[in-house]
């Protein structure tokens, strides 16, 4: 029997548990993340011991594929690790994108993401200017799209053409950013994507559209607080433990 926790971080939901060793859990991820026949989630996170860090994670998308990084997932698993005594309030853990530092303050969790990188800042698609960035995983970002009408067919085409998540964003007059994201592995728009919000914030900062800190609002409407410190993106917001249950393997 697996003791499982369901978590939500800014609209992204995850199934989380810890184990003594790593394994290929892609099939289990598909079962648990199924919203009709399973628990239902955007992804599965498994925490396993690590000799140099507080723990290491395995991250699976809902379709069973793996991902190097997930911003909201990093905050959810940090809260889980602290809650279940696997780490102190300040921790570091290993992901496929590198070591992530996180800090838990009640239900607010901040993750320091891996250093961002601009891969291509001169992509033209659908008469819009796009940047391809890596904030742990690759993201396409445009500020030219209609925020009220996210073209999912377009996003799906670009996702496969560039093997990247697809984000449309808008910088408000007060310096905040609204973001909508199509995610690989879910293969649809999600309510939030942490690394996607980070990519949008990083492009906006490079183009001097925002200051070193900004509030970012995903489709879920929740508030995320992003900052840039020494080329590290800080990412802070509320995390909710939804419920716990047992699952027979």
Secondary structure, 3 states (H helix, E strand, C coil): CEEEEEEEECCEEEEEEEECCCCCCHHHHHHHHCCCCCCCCCEEEEEECCCCCCEEEEEEECCCCECCCCHHHHHHHHHHHHHCCCCCCEEEEEECCEEEEEEEECCEEEEECCCCEEEEEEEEECCEEEEEEECCCEEEEECCCCCCCCCHHHHHHHHHHHCCEEEEEEECCCCCEEEEEEECCCCEEECCCHHHHHHHHHHHHHCCCCCCEEEEECCCCCEEEEEEECCEEEEEEEEEEEEEEEECC
